[in-house]
Amino acid sequence: MYIQAASDGDELNGVGVVQRVVPRLDPAKISGAVLVIGIVNYHGFQVAEHRNPIDDTKTNRTYPGVRDGTSSERITAETFDVATQADLALDLHQTSTSRMIDEIRVRCGRRHRLYDSCLELAKVFGCGYVLDQKGPDGQLARITPNEGIPTVDPELGGCVGWDESSIRKGVTGVFNVLRYYNFLQGDVDIKDQTKATGFDHYGTPAGGLISFKKELGSEVTCSETIFEVTTPFGEPKAEVTANNDGIFWRSRRLPQVATGEYVCSVGTGITTY
């Protein structure tokens, strides 16, 4: 199994997972091998930036990489070589520094021959929520299934620095996978997951201060108010309602907003599997 973290340099929860998982792995008790790259985007990690500052590129958009290419392409070429030695792959992420539920992303697309295997891997990891949406070109979880390797993106919340709750879920998820696929002995309690197939993204029609009316992970009903905008004196400026039913999935961290700025996302197409 292959595990990597911090392909986006400011996403530290995955590094926190690796930091706790690796010391608990006893090679004498592992059936097979666990390949781990703890920090992919080394340059971004050093300066806590999402992109690789050497070439101003989002590293997880350059797979499978180019050996004599840019800094990011060289990094992804090397890590892709390691990933394709595995039978399963986990690419640990978070939603940068905004707030989001813990979820797993299945990025191969519903017509892919490994779609069912990737869905199963996401369910075994078991964060509770799954985004089933084909990923962008150059993303590891989109590309690696083409090599016959089920791969998912565990998106472990979102925060500045790292978050204890999300890291614990990530550690549990990694060991769920190791046990279910017989790298380690032990039972796994597989639970149903809530799956979304897309997002409704919401911006603000007016600048001011945001007041959310929904908590992360809560159900949203069409036409229900999801946030309000006020002045610094509490005077109402705008109210934004949901376009569809869904799950309150992600929100900005800071309350102050400019007109048209991103505020939150609602997961849509909700089912359970």
N, C-alpha and C positions, 0 to 999 in steps of 0.2 A: 504494500500500500504506500502511496505517495501523499505527503502532507506538505503544504507550503503556506507561508504567512507573509504579510506585509509587502505584497506586490504594489499596494498603495501605501506610501511611506508614512502617512499619519494614522493608519489603521492598526492600533496596537493590541486590540483584544486577541487577535490571532497569535501574536507573539506571546501574550500571557498564557494562552492555551498550550503552546509548544513548551514554554518554560515549565509548566506543571506536568505535562504528559511525559516528556522524555525521561526525567528522573525515575518515573514509575515503570518504565519498560525494562524488563529483565530479558536480555537476549536468550537466555536458557529456556524461557517459557514462551517465546514467540515461535509460532509455526509460520515460516516464511520470513519476510523482511519488511521493515518499516523504514522508508526513505523520507527524511525530513530536511527541508530547507526553511530555516526559521525566519530569515529576512531576505526577501527577493529584491526589493527596491532599496538597495543599500544606501544609495545617495539621497533618496527622499527621506528615508528613515533617519539619517544623521541630522537632518535639518527640520524634521517633522513636517514635511511637505507631501501632499498627495501624489504629485507628479514627480518624475525624475528630473531634478533641476539641471542636470547636465545637458539634456536635449529637450527639456520642457515637454515631456511626453508622458501620457498615462501608460504605465508599463503593461498593465493588463488589457491593452488593446494592440499589442505587437506580437502575440503568439501566432505561429510557431517560432518566430524570431529569424534573425539573419546573422550568421556567424561573423561576417565582416561588415556589419551594418552599424547603426547608431549605438549609443550606450545601452538604451533600453532593448534594442533588438538583439544585441549580443547577450545580455542577461537572460532574455526569454529563450534564446536558442539553447543556452546551456541548461536552463531549468526544464525546458521542454524535453531535452534528451533524457533527463533523469525521470521526469514524469512518465514518459512512454516506456519505461522499464517496469511499470507497475501494472497491477490488475484492477486497482481502484485508485481514485484520486480525490483529495479534499483540498480546495483552495480557500483558506480561511480569510474572511473579510469582515468589515463592518461598514455602515453607511457614513464613512468619514466622521465628522464631528456633529452632525445633526442627530436628532433623537429618532429611534426606530425600534420596532419590536425585533426580537430575535427570530430569524427565519432562515430558510434554506432556499437557494435559487437553482432551479433546474433549467439549464440554458441550451440544451441540445436541440430543442424544437420537437413538437409532438409527432412529426413524421419520421423522426430519426429512428434507426433500427435499435438503438440503445435507450430509447425513451423510457420504456418500462423499467429497465435496470437503474436508470438515473432516478426515477421516481421512488423506487424501492430504497435506494441508497439514502435519499433525502428523508424518507420515513424512518429508516433505521436510526439515522443521526438524531432526529427527534426533538427539534426546537419547538414544535407545536404549529408552526406556520410555514407554508411553502409558496414561493412564487414560481409558477409554471409559465415561463415566457422565454421564447428564443432569444438568446443573447446577441450582442453586437459582434461583428467581425473582430478577430484578434484576441478574444477572451479565452482563457484557458479552458473554462467549463464548456465553452461552445466548440472548441477545436479538438480537445483530447478525445471525446467520444468517437470522432472520425477515425481514431487509431484503435478503436475497439476497447476503450477504457472508460467505464462509467465514472463520471466526474460531476461534482456539485460544488456550489459556492455556499458554505454556511456564512450568512451575514449576521454577525454577532452584535446586534444592537447598533448603537452609535453614541460616541462620547468624545470628550477631550481627554486624552490620556487613555486609561483603561477602566473598565467597569467590572466589578467583582461578580455581579450576578451573571453577566453575559459570558465572562470567562468560565465560570463554573458550568454553565450550560454547554459551552464548547468542549470542555474536558469530558463531561459526561457523554456528549455526542461522539467524540473520537473513540472512547472506550466501548460505546455501544457498537460502533462499526467494527472495531477490532474483534469483539466477541461474536457478533452475529456472523461475520464472514470467516470465523475460525482461525484468526491470527492468535487469539487468546482463548482460553477456556472460560466459560461462564455463560449465564443466561442473560437475555435481554428482554425487557418488557416493552414490546412494540405498541405504540399508541396511535390512534387516528390523528391525522394532521388536517388542519384547515388550509385549503389551497386557494390561491387567487391566480387569475390568468392575466391580470393587467392592473393598471392604476388610473384613477382620476386624480390629476394634479391641480392644485388650487393656488392661485395667486391672490393678492389683495387689490381691491378696486380703489383703495385709498391708503395713503400713508398714515402712520400713527403707531399705536401700541396694540398688540394682538392679545386677545383673551380667548383661549380654547374652551370649547364646550364639550369636548370628547377627550377621553383618555386613550393612550396607546393601547391597541388591542380590543377596544370596545366596538360594538356593532353600530353601524351608521344606517339610518333609514333615509331613503330619498326625500328631499325637501327639508330634512332636519338641519337645524343650525349647527355648523361645525366650528365657526369662530366669529368673533366680533372684533371690530377695530374702533378704538376710541382715541381721543386727544389725550395729552398729558393731564388734563383736568377732568378726565372721565366722561367727556361728552361723546356720545355715539357718532360715528362717522360711517360705518358700513357693517353689514351682516352678510355672511356668506353661508349658503345652504348647499347640501349635498345634491349632486346631479343623479346619483344612483345609490342603491343599497350597497353596503360593503363593510369593510373593517378599517378602522382608523389606524393607519400603518406607519406613517412617518410624519414628523413635524420639524420645523425649524427650531433652533435652540434659543435664539434671542428674541425678545418680544418686539423690538422696534423694527418697523418695516417701511420701505418706500413704496409708492404706488406701483403696482404691477409686479412686485417682488414675490418669489416663491414662498408659500406658507406651509403647505402640508399635502399629504397624499392619502387617498383612500383606496385600499385594495378592492378590486371588483371581480365579478365572475366567481363568487365564493362557492366552493363545494367542500366536502369532507371525504377523505379516502384513508 
